[in-house]
Amino acid sequence: MIFTHLLSPLFALVISAPVLAQGQSQAPIVYDSIHNATVISGTWSSGSQGVLTGPGFANPANQSFTYPKTTGISYSFTDTYYEIARYRFNANGSEPTCITGVMNWVHGTYTLAPNGSIIMTPFGDGYQQIQDPCAAVSNFIEGYNDTELYQSWRIFQDPTTLGYKLHMFAFDGSPLPPQFQVSATPNMLPTQLLRNVSAPHGSTTNAGLTTQNALKLSGAAQRSRSPKFAAGTALGAFVVGLAGLAL
């Protein structure tokens, strides 16, 4: 696999009222066979499909991960619930040896909005592990419970494999790596809180959606862990999606 950008330095999800208003002025999306060659329910995975949702990736009870052999993303959907598994690297142009690895897991409920977007609302027990050999704290686990907006999505039938392929676009229109359908039956952990957590403390936008850390490695807390973030490149917010990953 050739990686053009292992992680695109996008910004954390922030949804403003004007953006939603613009989307609401559009005609409602028709989820027909032209938009979707099949339903979104099932398990999807990018690239070599080494990253998959379900018990083989995350164990929320003790906030641990089983590392896949390859990086990638995987999304699973029922008609109400979702689960996401993400494993990726971020290159540091200023210090090539300082490659940051991120394992991320989250689940919750989702809504298909009339304008064709998807809004994913977490249960509150999501988490991520960040490894940075150049940071003051080189390996740590923290909660991840961001509400995520995907601007649009479509499902095609791949002309080569004849399998189904899910294309999703992040809140700013950046494409995620295409995901192929692994199973029409979703491979997911139980669709409920899987560990004791306090209520999320993300900020709330005018649209009522929370904004939290979104795989963010910038900010005062992270800079205190690693002075290199201030002196070198501010890695910024790692948002949903490997926009720039060529898998």
Order of alpha helices (4+ residues) and beta strands (2+ residues): alpha-beta-beta-beta-beta-beta-beta-beta-beta-beta-beta-beta-beta-beta-beta-alpha-alpha
